[in-house]
């Protein structure tokens, strides 16, 4: 290859690498998804979607905020997020379509024999003001606070809804919400929070009631809304994803996984 042709070849390769990942082949949907939503729905949903629609989904798993940013910057056609859109996001033409909700739960390893915590105790535990489980009726065991990183929807939503003016502290941070649950299942005395549908997969992780309220009950105040986010009104293959989400089969799958569908 001549030097001139070689330079042209290198330039073409470089330009192709700069193309947004949302430039998808026909019949392909490129999506960025919150890790907790990906865990909540499971991989079987992708297989069912393909069988039902004939479309393939290339799924990239990140935090909710990163997923939204990728959509804004043209690196995907669709995002799944546990965060509400900011005014700036809406100004840039992003549209959020709520699909289901799931309770946020406070969790610990099953070796902690405490069943209920008050909201005051929750705040004092996560702020480090209760350093030992014996102070809330548990064993003489240090409280090890595990949280997902601050950019995740789970972290943002829990702090907003549960912590009030109390400052969140942590002993360990996990890259994803699901990783925090995994850590709790292995670390003695660990305490964390997560979306309920992800925790349900772990036999050795317990869920607390808060002020006597069961997660998912009518008066339980801590919940997350999972939304599909698009640039403008959905059309084409993105509309096909939404149509699938509206289907009775998809809503039944949500209910089976402990999620509450919001689209009728």
ChimeraX attribute file (.defattr): number of C-alpha atoms within 10 A of each C-alpha:
attribute: neighborCount
match mode: 1-to-1
recipient: residues
	/A:1	7
	/A:2	7
	/A:3	8
	/A:4	8
	/A:5	10
	/A:6	11
	/A:7	12
	/A:8	12
	/A:9	12
	/A:10	11
	/A:11	12
	/A:12	11
	/A:13	11
	/A:14	11
	/A:15	9
	/A:16	11
	/A:17	10
	/A:18	8
	/A:19	11
	/A:20	15
	/A:21	17
	/A:22	18
	/A:23	14
	/A:24	13
	/A:25	9
	/A:26	10
	/A:27	13
	/A:28	17
	/A:29	22
	/A:30	22
	/A:31	25
	/A:32	28
	/A:33	26
	/A:34	28
	/A:35	25
	/A:36	29
	/A:37	24
	/A:38	21
	/A:39	18
	/A:40	22
	/A:41	17
	/A:42	13
	/A:43	10
	/A:44	10
	/A:45	14
	/A:46	17
	/A:47	14
	/A:48	14
	/A:49	18
	/A:50	15
	/A:51	11
	/A:52	11
	/A:53	14
	/A:54	11
	/A:55	17
	/A:56	18
	/A:57	16
	/A:58	13
	/A:59	16
	/A:60	15
	/A:61	20
	/A:62	22
	/A:63	28
	/A:64	26
	/A:65	21
	/A:66	18
	/A:67	24
	/A:68	27
	/A:69	16
	/A:70	22
	/A:71	25
	/A:72	20
	/A:73	11
	/A:74	15
	/A:75	19
	/A:76	26
	/A:77	23
	/A:78	27
	/A:79	28
	/A:80	30
	/A:81	32
	/A:82	27
	/A:83	21
	/A:84	18
	/A:85	17
	/A:86	10
	/A:87	9
	/A:88	9
	/A:89	16
	/A:90	13
	/A:91	10
	/A:92	12
	/A:93	13
	/A:94	19
	/A:95	18
	/A:96	22
	/A:97	18
	/A:98	18
	/A:99	21
	/A:100	20
	/A:101	20
	/A:102	26
	/A:103	22
	/A:104	25
	/A:105	23
	/A:106	22
	/A:107	23
	/A:108	28
	/A:109	23
	/A:110	17
	/A:111	14
	/A:112	21
	/A:113	13
	/A:114	18
	/A:115	13
	/A:116	18
	/A:117	19
	/A:118	15
	/A:119	15
	/A:120	14
	/A:121	17
	/A:122	20
	/A:123	21
	/A:124	17
	/A:125	24
	/A:126	25
	/A:127	17
	/A:128	18
	/A:129	13
	/A:130	17
	/A:131	16
	/A:132	18
	/A:133	21
	/A:134	15
	/A:135	13
	/A:136	14
	/A:137	14
	/A:138	15
	/A:139	15
	/A:140	12
	/A:141	15
	/A:142	14
	/A:143	21
	/A:144	23
	/A:145	25
	/A:146	25
	/A:147	29
	/A:148	25
	/A:149	18
	/A:150	15
	/A:151	15
	/A:152	24
	/A:153	27
	/A:154	29
	/A:155	18
	/A:156	15
	/A:157	19
	/A:158	21
	/A:159	17
	/A:160	12
	/A:161	13
	/A:162	16
	/A:163	18
	/A:164	13
	/A:165	9
	/A:166	15
	/A:167	12
	/A:168	18
	/A:169	15
	/A:170	16
	/A:171	12
	/A:172	15
	/A:173	17
	/A:174	16
	/A:175	16
	/A:176	24
	/A:177	28
	/A:178	22
	/A:179	18
	/A:180	23
	/A:181	28
	/A:182	17
	/A:183	21
	/A:184	26
	/A:185	22
	/A:186	12
	/A:187	14
	/A:188	17
	/A:189	22
	/A:190	27
	/A:191	29
	/A:192	24
	/A:193	26
	/A:194	27
	/A:195	27
	/A:196	24
	/A:197	21
	/A:198	22
	/A:199	24
	/A:200	15
	/A:201	13
	/A:202	13
	/A:203	10
	/A:204	15
	/A:205	22
	/A:206	23
	/A:207	23
	/A:208	20
	/A:209	19
	/A:210	21
	/A:211	14
	/A:212	12
	/A:213	16
	/A:214	16
	/A:215	21
	/A:216	19
	/A:217	9
	/A:218	8
	/A:219	9
	/A:220	16
	/A:221	15
	/A:222	19
	/A:223	19
	/A:224	23
	/A:225	21
	/A:226	26
	/A:227	22
	/A:228	24
	/A:229	28
	/A:230	24
	/A:231	21
	/A:232	12
	/A:233	13
	/A:234	18
	/A:235	12
	/A:236	10
	/A:237	20
	/A:238	20
	/A:239	13
	/A:240	16
	/A:241	19
	/A:242	15
	/A:243	12
	/A:244	16
	/A:245	21
	/A:246	16
	/A:247	12
	/A:248	11
	/A:249	12
	/A:250	17
	/A:251	21
	/A:252	14
	/A:253	16
	/A:254	22
	/A:255	12
	/A:256	11
	/A:257	18
	/A:258	19
	/A:259	24
	/A:260	18
	/A:261	21
	/A:262	15
	/A:263	12
	/A:264	9
